[in-house]
Amino acid sequence: MCGCLSTPSGQVSRKPYTLQSECALRLARRGDSVGGRMIQLTPAGVFASLFLFVLALGQAAGAEANRNVNLRGGLQNARIQFEQKKTGRVAFIGGSITQMNGYRPMVSDWLRSRFPGTQFEFINAGISSTDSQTGAFRLGDHVLAMGRIDLLFVEFAVNDDQDARHSRRGCILGMEGIIRQVRLKQPSCDLVVTHFVNPAMLKQIQSGKMPPSIEAHEDVLKHYNVSSVYLAREVADRIAASKLTWAQYGGTHPKRAGNAVASELIGELLGRRWAKPLPANVGKSAVLLPAKPLDSGSFFDGHFLLPSLAKRGNWDWHVPEWKKIPGSFRETFAGLRLLCGGRASGGVSFEFEGRAVGAYVLAGPDAGVLEVSIDGGEFKPANLYHHYSRGLHYPRTVMFATDLEPGKHSVKLRLARPPGDGARGTAARILQFAVN
């Protein structure tokens, strides 16, 4: 979709898409066959079909392009696959806004209605509470390992803001880690990033400021010519015009009406790019990378390293007995083995090659402090406890080092509880080691 040498965005002819609107109305009335099997549209699907029809009417009226729909490049590779090959694999990666029954199934229904003869596979790679840095490390296992991805939707603005509380650089390390990694490993994959919103971010926009996480993400997307949907500002615009209230939108985790706004903007983005017929015999094209990343330390070689490969002393590699451990537990992680230790468990050691290392952990009420030594250096503390850990085994990635010299490194871990560090316990439960 979106490389530096792709066609830049510009004025797009917005003539009526008759086939599109006819298909939407037909699917809204009844089920239709997709890929040889019968599909009965969900309420979200009907909603998607209706706003698809509204979009067509807007095109017919020659409406101005929405300033919150940033069409930058490409997006034709996915269309070629869906329209000509009649198959498509579409993935969504993000936090709880992606994992929940929200914009993701609505966009999926939109694509089904836009390409009624195409057999789609949709991948839900949303995991509640995760941020863009965790996304960069789990992208390979949770998305790219599934095979050729034709279209990837990304959502991390809210969690980079309120959950991770990343600095500007922290946001770039994660988002560029995702975008550049996709470009390196699957250069024909198209991408769309949507910026959702929480109350604090909304207030920033209403005061004329761009939320820091969105600003950092947008700098990455401009560098790689990736399209985005500025849903956060669209919500602010509609509230200012008395066309929407925050309560109607639904809050940080949008209600159906709020998710419909997100899906509508994504539909407009794709509809603008796909308005004209494909040229005859057109083929896919790989997107060229910018020669240099925005930040050479970004996690674009991010991946997981299985903790069972470490020398782990008296630490246990097992499925915890969650019913006996204080704190709520999400079914997303049910049945997974974790590397578990306490203060009396001794040390853990492993080696890796790269420039950055950390751990993807479940940090509950008893989460403690890991002391980390790299390449035989001084042990330094890494607090696993999070401000959401008080009642929840919270998934988070804790980075131990991000700017090491390239090459092989050794890591030693041990648990401690230094006074005054805010820790509530002395436990560690590690899902994966994170390596860049």
ABEGO torsion letter per residue (X at the ends): XBBAABBBBBBBBBBBBAAAAAAAAAAAABBBBBGGBBBBBBAAAAAAAAAAAAAAAAAAAGBBBBAABBBABEGAAAAAAAAAAGBBBBBBBEBAAAABBBAAAAAAAAAAAABAABBBBBBBABBBGBBAAAAAAAAAAAAAAAEBBABBBBBAAAAAAAAAGBBAAAAAAAAAAAAAAAAAABAABBBBBBBBBBAAAAAAAAAGBBBAAAAAAAAAAAAAGBBBBBAAAAAAAAAAAGABBAAAAGEABBBAAAAAAAAAAAAAAAAAAAABBBBBGBBBBBBBBBABBABAABAAABBBBBAAABBAEABBBBBBBAAABBEBBBAAABGBBBBBBBAAAEBBBBBBBEABBBBBBBBBAABBBBBBBBGGBBBBBBBABBAAAAABBBBBBBBABAABBBEBBBBBBBBBBBBGAGBABABBBBABBBBX
